[in-house]
């Protein structure tokens, strides 16, 4: 049967999202491949929009010579386009169109998309954080993204009680927060030197001490443990994928734990490919994360 014009456009949009995740992510892309096909594409569509907004505020627009005021306007335009596409089901931007298709299919609400753009806007306006602004930033940049993914994971699954949904939502939020905080620790130098940002409240990046590093690592451990408690409530496909993502970031956090605080600013910690393969094999076999 010949595809309709909209079906062809939808396919082009979803392929665009897959290209984005292939270009920008290896670890996340590895975990996504463990998902059932339909869910996999929904997660790629979410990630692609997140990545698109990140690139607006993280230097690509500036590198292209876009003035600062126009960068802010570009982010505003992207938010408006996303909201309009979620309402209508169509955008001239293929990545936005793909995200809107997913949002309308799995039930991603505007109420959890707005905080994401609020956090992206903070990256244009703020270089350091208080406890309050840090919590707001992590909520919008990571926790609500976890909720978007959860909508895709549970859209076609078995019915769940309100209590089970609450556990899943808390787990999704805490896992998103853990991912974000690990990235902040791993990218201390890039954020400080390249972007002029310091995310952790009250932390002197130039003089990070061992006690502060241990406190930050322990906070991430707590997020990871809370997230792990929700995994048994996921369907097997999403459970394996999320377990792998959890394992990869837990491994990153463990490796950060062993790097002297004074060296973190000059060392970008990574998970070697053989370790990624081992963690993937464990996830495929159904191994859930160990207690932190």
C-alpha positions as CSV (number, residue, x, y, z in Angstrom):
1,X,0.0,0.0,0.0
2,X,1.3,3.4,-0.9
3,X,2.1,5.6,2.1
4,X,0.1,8.8,2.5
5,X,2.0,12.1,2.4
6,X,1.7,12.4,6.2
7,X,3.0,8.8,6.7
8,X,6.0,9.6,4.6
9,X,6.6,12.8,6.5
10,X,6.3,11.0,9.8
11,X,8.9,8.5,8.7
12,X,11.2,11.2,7.6
13,X,10.8,12.9,11.0
14,X,11.5,9.8,13.0
15,X,14.6,9.0,10.9
16,X,15.8,12.5,11.6
17,X,15.6,11.8,15.3
18,X,17.5,8.6,14.9
19,X,20.3,10.4,13.2
20,X,20.5,12.9,16.1
21,X,20.8,10.2,18.7
22,X,23.4,8.4,16.6
23,X,25.5,11.5,16.2
24,X,25.4,12.7,19.8
25,X,25.1,9.6,22.1
26,X,26.9,6.3,22.4
27,X,26.0,5.0,25.9
28,X,22.4,6.2,25.7
29,X,22.1,4.9,22.2
30,X,23.3,1.5,23.4
31,X,20.5,1.3,26.0
32,X,17.9,2.5,23.6
33,X,18.6,-0.4,21.3
34,X,17.3,-2.8,24.0
35,X,13.8,-1.3,23.8
36,X,11.0,-2.7,21.7
37,X,10.9,-1.1,18.3
38,X,7.9,1.3,18.8
39,X,9.1,2.4,22.2
40,X,12.7,2.8,20.9
41,X,11.5,5.4,18.4
42,X,9.5,7.3,21.0
43,X,12.6,7.6,23.2
44,X,14.7,8.7,20.2
45,X,12.1,11.4,19.4
46,X,12.2,12.7,23.0
47,X,16.0,12.7,23.1
48,X,16.3,14.5,19.7
49,X,14.3,17.4,20.9
50,X,16.2,17.6,24.2
51,X,19.5,17.5,22.2
52,X,18.2,20.2,19.8
53,X,17.5,22.6,22.6
54,X,20.8,21.7,24.3
55,X,22.7,22.7,21.2
56,X,20.9,26.1,21.0
57,X,22.2,27.0,24.5
58,X,25.5,25.1,24.6
59,X,27.4,26.9,21.9
60,X,26.4,25.7,18.5
61,X,24.3,28.8,17.7
62,X,27.1,31.1,19.1
63,X,29.7,29.2,17.0
64,X,27.5,29.9,14.0
65,X,27.8,33.6,14.7
66,X,24.2,34.1,16.1
67,X,24.1,37.1,18.5
68,X,23.2,36.4,22.1
69,X,19.8,38.0,21.9
70,X,18.9,36.0,18.9
71,X,20.0,32.8,20.6
72,X,17.4,33.5,23.3
73,X,14.9,34.2,20.7
74,X,15.7,31.0,18.9
75,X,15.0,29.0,22.1
76,X,11.7,30.8,22.5
77,X,10.8,30.0,18.9
78,X,11.7,26.3,19.5
79,X,9.4,26.2,22.6
80,X,6.5,27.9,20.7
81,X,7.0,25.5,17.8
82,X,7.0,22.5,20.1
83,X,3.8,23.6,21.9
84,X,2.0,24.3,18.6
85,X,3.1,21.0,17.2
86,X,1.9,19.1,20.3
87,X,-1.5,20.8,19.8
88,X,-1.8,20.3,16.0
89,X,0.4,17.3,15.2
90,X,2.5,19.1,12.7
91,X,5.8,21.1,12.5
92,X,8.0,22.2,9.6
93,X,10.9,21.2,11.9
94,X,11.3,17.4,11.5
95,X,12.7,16.9,15.0
96,X,9.9,18.9,16.6
97,X,7.3,17.0,14.4
98,X,8.7,13.6,15.6
99,X,8.6,14.7,19.3
100,X,5.0,16.0,18.9
101,X,3.9,12.7,17.3
102,X,5.4,10.9,20.3
103,X,3.9,13.3,22.8
104,X,0.4,12.9,21.3
105,X,0.7,9.1,21.1
106,X,2.1,8.4,24.7
107,X,0.5,11.3,26.6
108,X,3.4,13.7,27.3
109,X,1.7,16.7,28.7
110,X,2.6,20.4,28.1
111,X,3.0,20.7,31.8
112,X,6.2,18.6,31.8
113,X,7.6,20.1,28.6
114,X,7.4,23.7,29.9
115,X,9.9,23.1,32.8
116,X,12.4,21.6,30.3
117,X,12.5,24.9,28.3
118,X,12.6,26.9,31.6
119,X,15.8,25.0,32.5
120,X,17.3,25.5,29.0
121,X,16.7,29.2,29.3
122,X,18.5,29.2,32.7
123,X,21.7,28.2,30.8
124,X,21.5,31.5,28.9
125,X,20.9,33.6,32.0
126,X,22.8,32.0,34.9
127,X,26.4,30.8,35.4
128,X,26.2,29.7,39.1
129,X,23.4,28.2,41.2
130,X,21.9,28.4,44.6
131,X,20.2,25.3,46.2
132,X,16.9,26.5,44.9
133,X,17.9,27.3,41.3
134,X,19.9,24.0,41.1
135,X,16.8,22.0,42.1
136,X,14.7,23.9,39.5
137,X,17.3,23.3,36.9
138,X,17.7,19.6,37.5
139,X,13.9,19.2,37.6
140,X,13.5,20.8,34.2
141,X,16.6,19.6,32.5
142,X,16.5,16.0,33.7
143,X,13.7,14.9,36.0
144,X,10.8,15.8,33.6
145,X,12.8,14.2,30.7
146,X,12.6,11.0,32.8
147,X,8.9,11.5,33.0
148,X,8.6,11.9,29.3
149,X,10.5,8.6,28.8
150,X,8.2,6.9,31.4
151,X,5.2,8.0,29.4
152,X,6.6,6.0,26.5
153,X,7.5,3.0,28.6
154,X,4.0,2.7,30.1
155,X,1.8,3.7,27.2
156,X,1.0,0.2,26.0
157,X,1.7,-1.8,29.2
158,X,-0.4,-3.4,31.8
159,X,-2.6,-1.1,34.0
160,X,-1.0,0.1,37.2
161,X,-2.3,1.3,40.5
162,X,-1.9,5.0,41.5
163,X,0.7,3.8,44.1
164,X,2.7,1.9,41.4
165,X,2.6,4.9,39.1
166,X,3.9,7.1,42.0
167,X,6.8,4.8,42.5
168,X,7.6,4.8,38.8
169,X,7.4,8.5,38.5
170,X,9.7,9.0,41.5
171,X,12.1,6.5,40.0
172,X,12.1,8.2,36.6
173,X,12.8,11.6,38.3
174,X,15.6,10.3,40.5
175,X,17.2,8.5,37.6
176,X,17.1,11.6,35.4
177,X,18.6,13.6,38.3
178,X,21.4,11.0,38.7
179,X,22.3,11.1,35.0
180,X,22.4,14.9,35.1
181,X,24.6,15.1,38.2
182,X,27.0,12.5,36.9
183,X,27.4,14.6,33.7
184,X,28.0,17.7,35.8
185,X,30.8,15.9,37.7
186,X,32.3,14.4,34.7
187,X,32.2,17.6,32.7
188,X,33.5,20.1,35.3
189,X,36.2,21.5,33.1
190,X,34.1,21.7,29.9
191,X,31.3,23.5,31.8
192,X,33.6,25.9,33.6
193,X,36.1,26.6,30.9
194,X,34.1,26.2,27.8
195,X,30.7,27.5,28.9
196,X,31.5,29.5,32.0
197,X,29.1,27.6,34.1
198,X,29.3,26.0,37.6
199,X,26.2,23.9,38.4
200,X,26.8,22.5,41.9
201,X,25.8,25.2,44.5
202,X,28.7,26.4,46.6
203,X,31.3,24.2,44.9
204,X,34.5,25.8,43.9
205,X,35.4,24.0,40.7
206,X,39.0,25.4,40.8
207,X,39.6,23.9,44.3
208,X,37.3,20.8,44.5
209,X,38.3,18.9,47.6
210,X,37.9,15.2,48.3
211,X,35.2,15.7,50.9
212,X,33.0,17.7,48.5
213,X,33.5,15.1,45.8
214,X,32.5,12.3,48.1
215,X,29.4,14.2,49.1
216,X,28.4,14.7,45.5
217,X,29.1,11.1,44.6
218,X,27.0,9.9,47.6
219,X,24.1,12.1,46.5
220,X,24.2,10.4,43.1
221,X,24.3,7.0,44.7
222,X,21.1,7.9,46.6
223,X,19.4,8.9,43.4
224,X,20.5,5.7,41.7
225,X,19.3,3.5,44.5
226,X,15.9,5.2,44.6
227,X,15.6,4.8,40.8
228,X,16.5,1.1,41.0
229,X,13.6,0.4,43.3
230,X,11.2,1.3,40.5
231,X,12.6,-1.0,37.9
232,X,10.6,-4.2,38.7
233,X,7.4,-2.3,37.9
234,X,8.5,-1.7,34.2
235,X,7.7,-4.1,31.4
236,X,10.6,-6.4,30.5
237,X,11.8,-4.5,27.4
238,X,12.0,-1.0,29.1
239,X,13.3,-2.7,32.3
240,X,16.3,-4.1,30.4
241,X,17.1,-0.8,28.7
242,X,16.7,1.3,31.8
243,X,18.8,-1.2,33.8
244,X,21.6,-0.8,31.2
245,X,21.4,3.0,31.3
246,X,21.4,2.8,35.1
247,X,24.4,0.5,35.1
248,X,26.4,2.7,32.7
249,X,25.9,5.8,34.8
250,X,26.5,3.9,38.1
251,X,29.8,2.7,36.6
252,X,30.7,6.3,35.7
253,X,29.9,7.4,39.2
254,X,32.0,4.5,40.6
255,X,34.9,5.6,38.4
256,X,34.6,9.2,39.4
257,X,34.7,8.0,43.0
258,X,38.3,6.6,42.4
259,X,39.6,9.7,40.7
260,X,41.3,12.2,43.1
261,X,39.2,15.4,43.4
262,X,42.1,17.5,42.2
263,X,42.3,15.5,39.0
264,X,38.6,15.7,38.1
265,X,39.0,19.0,36.4
266,X,41.5,17.7,34.0
267,X,40.2,14.1,33.6
268,X,37.1,13.2,31.7
269,X,36.0,9.9,33.1
270,X,34.5,7.4,30.6
271,X,33.3,3.8,30.6
272,X,35.5,1.6,28.4
273,X,33.8,-0.3,25.5
274,X,34.4,-3.8,27.0
275,X,32.8,-2.7,30.3
276,X,29.8,-1.3,28.3
277,X,29.5,-4.7,26.6
278,X,29.6,-6.6,29.9
279,X,26.9,-4.3,31.4
280,X,24.8,-4.7,28.3
281,X,25.0,-8.5,28.5
282,X,23.9,-8.4,32.2
283,X,21.0,-6.2,31.3
284,X,19.9,-8.5,28.5
285,X,20.1,-11.4,30.9
286,X,17.7,-9.5,33.2
287,X,20.2,-8.5,35.9
288,X,18.8,-5.6,38.0
289,X,21.2,-3.0,39.5
290,X,22.9,-4.0,42.8
291,X,22.3,-2.0,46.0
292,X,24.5,1.1,46.1
